[in-house]
Every structure is written in structure tokens, then in C-alpha cells.
Amino acid sequence: MALIQIELLSRSLMRTVPVQVILPVDKLLRPGEAEAAPKPFKMLILLHGVFGSCGDWVRCTRVQRWADARDLCVVMPSGENSFYVDHATGASRYGQYIGEELPELMRRMFHISHRREDCFIAGLSMGGFGAMRNALRYPETFSAAASFSGAFILKEPVPGLKVEKLGDLGLEEACFGTPEEAWNSDKNPLRLAEGLAARRKAGEKVSLPRIYMSCGTEDGLFAANTATRDALVSLGFDVTWEEGPGGHEWNLWDRNIERIMDWLPLNDETEGIHSGNVR
């Protein structure tokens, strides 16, 4: 397994940004194994949560082991505290960066498949929101999306009831604007899902991403996650849901990343000597 640290100039963000990449290119053959022609890697873009960085997933989970065993390229960008949406001011088009620019840059750099069927996105908390939003905003890029304990903080405005703020972190308004603006914009995953479902109902050929969602039953975001799940199911999306004991914690997300390795259409565990089977 190769763990690569990249700094690249992003057009969408107009600055140099860090990216970590897991690339299982360095496996050793066992005696008697024949070397096969290399196939393009499937790619998972994996998003961190608020206050995090591109190194979180490698430091806090066993994602390297799972990706190495399944021949999966994992791309982990730094999203700062952006919620992975395009901001109204400044060169901060994080949605465009995740949904268009980053996949193309990775394909230029590495032997990665150009097929939509081989491109996936996932994330935790803020990254779970970002994965869902960008899979629905860029369905031509991503065939599957996974949200772990997603921070689905947007709420439908109630007539006559003033909502003072979106969340408790003090940064949501910079990402979304007012609650009314956020709910009725393409920053709202449910608005995007409604649009895709309407286009499909009208007879347009639209490929809907498959969706995996999970949340701990003790997580403060559990109700928001179940509501989002129910809305997506009602719109005709293929949603796999898992819940269980746990809060907003890395132990749960470590198990989540292992589970989606089986849920995604990946290769079976491959032969050869790699970091997960050295003995």
C-alpha cells in the first residue's frame, strides 16, 4: 500500500491544497503467482468532519487495510469547515472541487477508472453531509454515496417562526446563508434529490446514486438522519440503512468504513502480500 501526500493547485479554490491518497500499487507476488495486467483502480473520495483534515481517516481508522485488500484508491481531501458546498464569497467552490475537479485531477495523476460506475464518495458528520450533497449535485460523477452520522443540519423553515441559526458551531451561516436561503438552494441535499426524482418522473434518463446511511442511536444527529433517510426512500432512491448503539465517535466510523467495502461493488480481497496480511 502506498500512502501519498499531495499538494495541488485547485482552480475551484484558487490556492494550493493538501490531499492524501491510498493507492494499493506495491503488493508483492507470492511464489507461483502470475503478474496480471494492471486494471484501472476504482476510486472512493472520502471526506472528513468539521475541525478535521485530510489525515483524519488514516490516523483514526483502518481504512488503509480495507482499501489495500480490495484494490481501492481512496482520495482524502481537506475540506476545512466548508460543508463541501460552494460559498457565496471568495474562491471557495468546495462543491465544484469535490464533484468535478478533484476526480479529474486524480485520474490524470493515477491509473484510475473514468467510469461513473467506479467512482464513489463517502464521509462522516460534515463529510457525510458533503458526500450526500455532492453525489446528488453531481450524479454524473458518483454512482454511490455513503454518509456516516451525517450532519444534516438544514431544517425546513416554518411560516411565522424565525429560525435564528442553523447549528451550534458558529460557522454554518458562512457556508449556507440564512436558513431560508439554505433550504431552498442546491446546498440542500433533499432539494437536489427532489429535482432528480422529478426529472426521472418526467421521463428523462437520470442515473440516481445508490445510497448508504448509518448513524448511532445515541448520536444527537440520529433524528435528522432518519428523517433524511425517509425522505430519500419516499423519492425512490435505493437506500441502505444501518443503525446501532453508539454516538458521534470514531469507533463507529471505523466499523462503517469496513462495512461499505462490502456494500460497494469492489474486487474481492486480492492475492499478494500487502500490509494487511504480512506474517
Residue pairs with C-beta under 8 A, 6 or more apart in sequence:
1 22
1 23
1 24
1 26
1 64
1 67
1 68
1 274
1 275
2 21
2 22
2 23
2 24
2 25
2 26
3 20
3 21
3 22
3 58
3 64
4 20
4 21
4 22
4 23
5 18
5 19
5 20
6 18
6 19
6 20
6 21
6 109
7 16
7 17
7 18
7 19
8 16
8 17
8 19
8 105
9 15
9 16
10 16
10 17
10 97
10 101
10 102
11 101
12 91
12 93
12 94
12 96
12 97
12 100
12 101
13 91
13 92
13 93
13 94
13 97
14 91
15 91
17 77
17 78
18 53
18 54
18 77
18 78
19 54
19 75
19 76
19 77
19 78
19 102
20 54
20 55
20 58
20 75
20 76
21 73
21 74
21 75
21 76
21 106
21 110
22 58
22 63
22 64
22 67
22 68
22 72
22 73
22 74
22 76
23 41
23 73
23 110
24 41
24 67
24 68
24 71
24 72
24 73
24 274
26 274
27 68
27 270
27 272
27 273
27 274
28 272
28 273
28 274
29 35
29 271
29 272
29 273
30 271
30 272
30 273
33 271
33 272
38 111
39 71
40 111
40 112
40 113
40 114
40 118
41 71
41 72
41 73
41 110
41 111
41 112
41 113
42 71
42 72
42 73
42 112
42 113
42 118
42 119
42 120
42 264
42 265
42 266
42 267
43 72
43 73
43 74
43 75
43 103
43 106
43 112
43 113
43 118
43 119
43 120
44 67
44 72
44 73
44 74
44 75
44 120
44 121
44 122
44 264
45 75
45 76
45 77
45 98
45 102
45 103
45 119
45 120
45 121
45 122
45 131
45 142
46 57
46 63
46 74
46 75
46 76
46 121
46 122
46 123
46 127
46 257
47 76
47 77
47 79
47 84
47 98
47 121
47 122
47 123
47 124
47 126
47 127
47 128
47 130
47 131
48 54
48 56
48 57
48 76
48 78
48 79
48 123
48 124
48 126
48 127
49 56
49 123
49 124
49 125
49 126
49 127
49 128
49 151
50 81
50 125
50 126
50 151
50 169
50 171
51 81
52 126
52 127
53 78
54 76
54 77
54 78
55 76
56 76
57 63
57 74
57 76
57 257
58 64
58 76
60 250
60 253
60 254
61 250
61 253
61 254
61 257
62 254
62 257
62 258
63 74
63 257
64 275
65 275
65 276
66 72
66 257
66 258
66 261
66 276
67 73
67 74
67 261
68 274
68 275
68 276
69 261
69 269
69 270
69 274
69 276
69 277
70 261
70 266
70 267
70 268
70 269
70 270
71 266
71 267
71 270
72 261
72 264
72 266
72 267
73 106
73 110
73 112
75 102
75 103
75 106
77 97
77 98
77 102
79 94
79 98
79 126
79 127
79 130
80 94
81 126
81 169
81 171
81 175
82 92
82 94
82 130
82 175
83 94
83 126
83 129
83 130
83 133
83 151
83 172
83 175
83 176
83 187
84 94
84 95
84 98
84 123
84 126
84 127
84 129
84 130
84 131
84 133
84 134
85 94
85 95
85 130
85 133
85 175
85 176
85 187
86 92
86 93
86 94
86 95
86 96
86 187
87 93
87 94
87 174
87 175
88 177
94 130
95 133
95 134
95 137
95 187
98 121
98 130
98 134
99 134
99 137
99 138
99 141
99 142
100 138
100 141
103 119
103 141
106 112
107 113
107 114
112 118
113 119
116 140
116 141
116 142
116 143
116 207
117 143
117 265
118 143
119 141
119 142
119 143
120 142
120 143
120 144
120 145
120 146
120 264
121 131
121 134
121 135
121 142
121 144
121 145
121 146
122 128
122 131
122 145
122 146
122 147
122 148
122 212
122 257
122 260
123 129
123 130
123 131
123 146
123 147
123 148
123 150
124 148
124 149
124 253
124 256
125 148
125 149
125 150
125 151
125 221
125 248
126 151
128 146
128 147
128 148
128 149
128 150
128 151
129 147
129 150
129 151
129 152
129 153
129 189
131 145
131 146
131 147
131 150
132 145
132 147
132 150
132 152
132 189
132 211
132 228
133 187
133 188
133 189
133 192
134 141
134 142
134 145
135 141
135 142
135 144
135 145
135 209
135 211
136 145
136 189
136 192
136 193
136 196
136 209
137 186
137 192
139 196
139 206
139 207
139 208
139 209
140 207
142 209
143 207
143 209
143 210
144 209
144 210
144 211
144 212
144 263
144 264
144 265
145 209
145 210
145 211
145 212
146 211
146 212
146 213
146 214
146 256
146 260
146 263
147 211
147 212
147 213
147 214
147 225
148 214
148 215
148 252
148 253
148 256
148 257
149 214
149 215
149 216
149 219
149 221
149 225
149 248
149 252
149 253
150 213
150 215
150 221
150 224
150 225
150 228
151 167
151 221
151 224
152 189
152 221
152 224
152 225
152 227
152 228
153 166
153 167
153 172
153 224
154 166
154 176
154 179
154 182
154 183
154 187
154 188
154 190
155 163
155 166
155 179
155 183
156 183
157 163
157 179
157 180
157 183
163 179
165 172
165 173
165 179
166 172
166 173
166 176
166 179
166 182
175 187
176 182
176 185
176 187
177 185
182 188
183 191
184 191
185 191
186 192
189 228
190 228
190 231
190 232
193 231
193 232
193 235
193 237
194 235
196 206
196 208
196 235
197 208
197 235
197 236
197 237
199 206
200 206
200 208
200 236
208 236
208 237
208 238
209 237
210 238
210 240
211 232
211 237
211 238
211 239
211 240
212 239
212 240
212 242
212 260
212 263
213 225
213 228
213 229
213 239
213 240
213 241
213 242
214 241
214 242
214 243
214 244
214 252
214 256
214 259
215 221
215 222
215 225
215 226
215 243
216 222
216 243
216 244
216 245
216 246
216 247
216 248
216 249
216 252
217 243
217 244
217 245
217 246
218 245
218 246
218 247
219 225
219 246
219 247
219 248
220 247
220 248
221 248
222 243
229 239
229 241
232 239
233 239
240 263
242 256
242 259
244 252
246 252
